[in-house]
Every structure is written in structure tokens, then in C-alpha cells.
Amino acid sequence: MSEHLPIEQAALERIWFHVTSPQALREPGGMSVFTEGKGCYLTDVHGDTYLDALSGGAFVTNIGHGRVEVAEAMATQAAKLAYVTPYCFAAEPTIALAEKLKEITPGDLHRAFFTSGGTEAVETALKIAKQYQWLKGDQKRSKVISRRGSYHGSSFFAMSISGASHDFNSKIFAPMVPGCVQVPHHNIYRHDPCMSEEAYAEFCINAVEETIRHEGPETVAAIIAEPIPASASIYLPPDDYLRRLREIADKYGVVLIIDEVINGFGRTGKMFASEHWNVKPDIMTMAKGLTSGYAPMGAVMVSEKITLPFDSAEGRESGLNHVISFGGHAASAAAALKNIEIMETEGMVENSATMGQYFLNGLEELKKYPIVGDIRGKGLLTAVELVQDKKTRAMFPPEAQMMAKVTRRLRENGVLARTYQVVEFGPPLCAGKSEIEKIVEAMEETIIWFSKEVGIQ
Ligand SMILES: Cc1ncc(COP(=O)(O)O)c(C=O)c1O
């Protein structure tokens, strides 16, 4: 894409793209204008079709592109009643969606606070946790514990608990929200070489308890964790990690928030990733796959324990002092309901588990190449970690431009994915064997090509 079409030039001039620098956007293949999507495929203004191995570029379009039934459900609802305020009005599909979420989420999550997306869901969850502690009489509990490297959103509070890009954020956007305390992440592949993997897993969970004790349990409101941290290299938690997190939260009266914004809605082969480890959150955040991107919507599901003090308090403080005008939008709720219906009737969660295993088996074969350090994932959320040295697990230096080059080569091979520290894949949950095989083939060619580029054969 050396010569941009006028529409691409207009996009570059008029749209402020998220995260990506203007220089990177102007690189060949740095920005695309798409005109159509169908299932796992996206077609751009040049008429080129790509396999969308990242569900709209951000693990969103779980049911796949172009499902007319969702568009029709939204249109019908919008024509009937598009919007009423969430302060004290509700529309029928919003109530039906809250009921559905109660049915499909784990534990006793029973009430939904609707938002416009994931960042707002996280922001809301944190405020609910703080007000819950306040109403219980624990008015010094204001701190939030999160894990280094995680990503929970872009608003000030969500950014302050996110370890990803922490150096950038704290340099440019300081001051961050006070009281955000981060603990080590359970990245077993990059564990401290002085410890065994088991010892490192133990160290990570113990760090949570030690941090609560160090900060003073009476000052800690909540801990937030994404079961399989998608933006932090997609590494699975040690088997016992989430159960122990639940225990620690209970022991110290800390609210456990599980962030399922990416993990949720079948991405990891269960409806929610929490189910793999049987963890029952006090609060769960969700977005993305809730509507598969057909409408902007997020939700916070809250357990009975948390709603109780709100329901029984008197006066102004019993209402959550938090308003999002588009929360519970009727047309978005209609989209979410149809989206979940499609997911269930077409067995997409099960397909994510089966195809996910098929995908991992295919990727495992690539371990024969010297630059493939690790393969991991669950369901249709997988990662390939490329390394300069397999033995020491040394990463490629920035001069190798691994991230940009690998992403570009995959694209030239017809596959859209993204590479941060690892190559990340999260195709729509309707992906079949042929899509998975195409991604694995494209990855293999990319590995061979990049190995030659960096002189490692
Ligand atoms: C785990 C997690 N939480 C929250 C968010 C924020 O969601 P959104 O981009 O919809 O605001 C993201 C976004 O990628 C995420 O990965």
C-alpha cells in the first residue's frame, strides 16, 4: 500500500487513530479501510480479503462478521424504542439481557450495571467496590491491587491500575490515581531463573497476600485480575492461582473483581474464563464479545454480597454515584441478546474449545524452529512467543523490529494479527479447520522469513 487511495488519505487526516503513532499508520499496511466483513474474513477498499485472526483487531467480533440477524434485531428495536435513560427508566431488551447475564455468569452474579464499553465497565467496578466498602463502614478501604503488565482500560482509574505501558503513562499522564498498587504477574515463561516454575507461581500468589498485609488490609478495597491476561502476553495462570486469589480476598475482606472483557463470551473455550478454575467473582466486568462489536456495550455483573449494603442502606449514599448516559442502550441490548443466542445455538463456545486445541496442536509443530520460544493459550486465544535465544529466552532487541515486521509479513500472507511482545491470535469463534490451518501456515512462513531476516536458521 505505497499509494494511498483518497479515502485512506481522508482516514489518515481526519480520524485520530487509537494508540498507533501517525508514523506507524503511514507505513505500508499500517492502516486499512475495510468495506465488508463475513464470518472470519474482512475485505478492504482495494478488494483484498484477509483472514481476521484477531476478531476485528481487538478480540471483539466473537460470532464473526456480517451476521444480518444481529443487525435486524438492532434495527427492529431502534425503530420501536432506541433509548431511555438508565437513571430510572429501562427498556425491555435491557431487562432481558440482565436476566440472561445472570443465567450465564458464574456464582451469584445477579445484577448488571451497563456501560458503553470495557474501560467504563472497569471504572464502574472499581467505584462499586469502593462504595460497597464505604457502606459497610470500611471507609479507609480505598486501595486497589492489580497485576503488573495487565491492561484494564484507558480512563484515568483504569489506566492507573493497568501495568501495561506503565512507564509511558506515568511519565506523560502523571499524576496517576493514588492508591493503585501492583503485584508481580504470573508470567511463568518469563519467571525468575533463580526459581523453579512452581516456586515462582507460589511467589506470585504470596506477593498478593504480602502486599495486602504491607499496605494494611483495612486500606485495601479491591483486587482486579484478568484470568488469562490477553494484553500481557496471554499466559495462563498457575492451576491454583485464581482459587488462592479468591481465598485471599475473602480472608482480608477485599472485593475480587474478575475482568472478562476479552476472556468472556467463549473466547477461551468456556462462556467465561473464570469457569476453567471455578472462581466465583464478587464483581465481573465484560464488554467486547457481549455484542461481538455489533454495538458498543459493556456490563458489570455484581454479586448479592455486593448489592446487599446498597439495597439496605438509607439515603443518598445507597445510590451508586455513577452515571453513563448510554448504559443499557436498548438497541445495544437487542444486539447483545441476539449475539448470545447465536453463540449458544451454533455451539460457538464449544467450537472455541475444539478449534482452540486444534490451533494449539498446529502451533506446537512450529516449536521446531529456533526462534519459537513458547506456544500457549486456551480456546481461541493463543500466543506465539518469538525469541532471539531459545535457551536464555532472550527477546529480540528493538532494532530487529520483530513486532512490526512479523505483523506485516503475516498480513502479506493474508492474515491479520497483532504482535506486542508475542504474536497474538484470537479469530472469531466460528473459525473452522480451514481457517486455523491457514493461520498456522501463514505463521510458519512468517517464522521462516523472519529467521532469515535476523540470520537465525
Ligand atoms: C482486560 C481488558 N479490560 C478492559 C479493557 C478496556 O475495554 P475497552 O477497550 O472496551 O474500553 C480491555 C481492552 O482491551 C481489556 O483487554
The ligand as a MOL file (V3000), in Angstrom:
LIG
                    3D

  0  0  0     0  0            999 V3000
M  V30 BEGIN CTAB
M  V30 COUNTS 16 16 0 0 0
M  V30 BEGIN ATOM
M  V30 1 C -8.9290 -6.9510 30.0390 0
M  V30 2 C -9.4380 -5.6580 29.4980 0
M  V30 3 N -10.1620 -4.8550 30.2740 0
M  V30 4 C -10.6680 -3.6950 29.8220 0
M  V30 5 C -10.4240 -3.2580 28.5350 0
M  V30 6 C -10.9770 -1.9620 28.0490 0
M  V30 7 O -12.0340 -2.1970 27.1710 0
M  V30 8 P -12.4870 -1.1010 26.0850 0
M  V30 9 O -11.4110 -1.0020 25.0650 0
M  V30 10 O -13.7870 -1.6370 25.5670 0
M  V30 11 O -12.6910 0.1920 26.8030 0
M  V30 12 C -9.6690 -4.0730 27.6880 0
M  V30 13 C -9.4060 -3.6680 26.2950 0
M  V30 14 O -8.7250 -4.2910 25.5410 0
M  V30 15 C -9.1480 -5.2920 28.1730 0
M  V30 16 O -8.3780 -6.0790 27.4170 0
M  V30 END ATOM
M  V30 BEGIN BOND
M  V30 1 1 1 2
M  V30 2 1 2 3
M  V30 3 2 2 15
M  V30 4 2 3 4
M  V30 5 1 4 5
M  V30 6 1 5 6
M  V30 7 2 5 12
M  V30 8 1 6 7
M  V30 9 1 7 8
M  V30 10 2 8 9
M  V30 11 1 8 10
M  V30 12 1 8 11
M  V30 13 1 12 13
M  V30 14 1 12 15
M  V30 15 2 13 14
M  V30 16 1 15 16
M  V30 END BOND
M  V30 END CTAB
M  END
